[in-house]
Amino acid sequence: MSQPLAQSTSNILMVRPATFRKNEETAGNNHYQKDADVEDVHDAALDEFDGMVEDLRSRGVNVIVVDDDPSTDTPDALFPNNWVSFHADGRVGLYPMFAPNRRLERREDILHDLVHAHGFAMNEIVDFTEFEGHDAFLEGTGSMVLDRIHGKAYAALSPRTDRAAFEHWCDAMDLEGVVFEALQTVGDTRMPIYHTNVMMAIGTGWAAVCLDCVDHPDDRALLLESLEGDGLTVIALTEDQINAFAGNMLEVQTAEGGMLIVMSEAAHGALTDDQRETLGGFGTLVHNSLHTIETCGGGSARCMMAEVHLPLDSTSQDLSEDA
């Protein structure tokens, strides 16, 4: 088992979208996606994206913004955490994606710039994309919620999160896997939740999770025992709350080491006063309007941020402020 690591970082990668819309290739199993209620979806999404970036930067977070490639049809490019993850030992994970048009989001130039423009060190690229050839998928830290401090990864099985791929990833990355089923009500049917990070989030000392989505009592007991056994304060979310993306939050650090818990305005509004007070004991609650992105994309604040846990290259100058 690897040594305990920091749960959060002040370095965040975000991709500014070029062609945002409701992705027809993902809507079949992302039941949070809906048709837009604004005239210009792309412009509205850009306004929301830019507002979130500005807010995070004003609070001392190093947000590295990369422009989406306008030559590719990548309507979900603003959710980079699904195709890449960055780890404190210098490893980078690349992930098998369910939708063919999402596979175009994987960009070598982004990895190159993190090293050569921003001064991060990459020791190894661990490529899991071969699973696409077997119709097995594992969409990064959407499919998995990581507890870096306790060396665990949590995964709710779905068409986007394959058990064999997850177990292979845990072996390769030397983490303990906790796997379970999580369901949501769609009409009169219980359907798998497409990404684990919609129904749970883990920070330093806390976890927010919708146990109501874990129908099987053994799975629910396994999940709760793992979280509480690690001493985490568990904030129980309802299914109505995660429908407002209250589970899709991320702990981020400021440059001074302060903790922020980042979520959308809808998520913040869905939490109870007691839940906000409990979470507020672990960090400042940061919330921005992401209505269009949530409506069309079926994802929220956490999905928009890929945490860069990579070490800085001791032989390179950190040029992030000038890039």
Buried (B, 14 or more C-beta within 10 A) or exposed (E): EEEEBBBBBBBBBBBBBBBBBBBEBBBEBBBBBEEBEBEEBBEBBBBBBEEBBEBBEEBBBBBBBBEBBEEBBBBBBBBBBBBBBBBBBBBBBBBBBBBEBBBBBBBEEBBEBBBEBBBBBBEEEBEBBEBBEEEBBBBBBBBBBBBBBBBBBBBBBBBBBBEEBBBBBBEEBEBEBBBBBBBBEEEEEEBBBBBBBBBBBBBBBBBBBBBBBBEEEEBBEBBBEBBEEBEBBBBEBBBEBBBBBBBBBBBBBBEEEBBBBBBBBBBBEBBEEEBBEBBEEBBBBBBBBBBBBBBBBBBBBBBBBBBBBBBBBEEBEEEBEEE
